[in-house]
Amino acid sequence: MAPAEYERIIHRGVPLAGEWGVRVLHAAGGTARLELPFAERLLRPGNTVSGPAIMGLADVAMWAALLSLTEGRDESLTASMNIAFLRPCGPGPIIAEARIIKGSGRSLFGEVVITRAGEADKPCVHVTTGWVRPERPA
């Protein structure tokens, strides 16, 4: 699937991501790269992207990575998220690089690294996240 198709699925499934202008730059093979563009309404005091916006970006980035393994059909749910803020992201745009660590079975695990655009070698945020696939009714 093309990035625009993943973006359409994400914006439909998480309308807030659409309101924020989240862009899918790449999604394939259990990885995804998303951008959160600059938006003044996403800033906190100190002229940096707010924690809630960063956490939202990390969550949809991991979903994009999961969608890349399931041809765009994934009903997994976030079960946990552990986030370490390493340095301020600044006002944006910011980039989330997600990768699936364990993508089979009922429990899924992944990692997201968030950086300022153009500074891929300087992480601002590190996220580990667990997801669960809902059980199908018998």
BELQUI-V909148 format. One record per residue. N is the residue number from 1. RES is the residue in one small letter. PSI is psi as a letter, one per 40 degrees, with the letter a starting at -180 (NA if undefined). Layout:
n=<N/N>
res=<RES/RES>
psi=<PSI/PSI>
This chain:
n=<1/2/3/4/5/6/7/8/9/10/11/12/13/14/15/16/17/18/19/20/21/22/23/24/25/26/27/28/29/30/31/32/33/34/35/36/37/38/39/40/41/42/43/44/45/46/47/48/49/50/51/52/53/54/55/56/57/58/59/60/61/62/63/64/65/66/67/68/69/70/71/72/73/74/75/76/77/78/79/80/81/82/83/84/85/86/87/88/89/90/91/92/93/94/95/96/97/98/99/100/101/102/103/104/105/106/107/108/109/110/111/112/113/114/115/116/117/118/119/120/121/122/123/124/125/126/127/128/129/130/131/132/133/134/135/136/137/138>
res=<m/a/p/a/e/y/e/r/i/i/h/r/g/v/p/l/a/g/e/w/g/v/r/v/l/h/a/a/g/g/t/a/r/l/e/l/p/f/a/e/r/l/l/r/p/g/n/t/v/s/g/p/a/i/m/g/l/a/d/v/a/m/w/a/a/l/l/s/l/t/e/g/r/d/e/s/l/t/a/s/m/n/i/a/f/l/r/p/c/g/p/g/p/i/i/a/e/a/r/i/i/k/g/s/g/r/s/l/f/g/e/v/v/i/t/r/a/g/e/a/d/k/p/c/v/h/v/t/t/g/w/v/r/p/e/r/p/a>
psi=<i/i/d/d/d/d/d/d/d/d/d/d/d/g/d/d/d/d/d/e/f/h/h/h/d/i/h/i/f/e/i/i/h/i/h/h/i/h/h/d/e/e/i/i/h/e/f/i/h/i/d/d/d/d/d/d/d/d/d/d/d/d/d/d/d/d/d/e/e/f/f/e/h/h/e/i/i/h/d/i/h/h/h/h/h/d/i/i/e/a/e/i/i/i/h/h/h/i/i/h/d/h/e/i/a/d/h/i/i/i/i/h/h/h/i/i/h/e/f/d/e/g/h/d/h/h/h/i/i/i/i/h/h/i/i/h/i/NA>
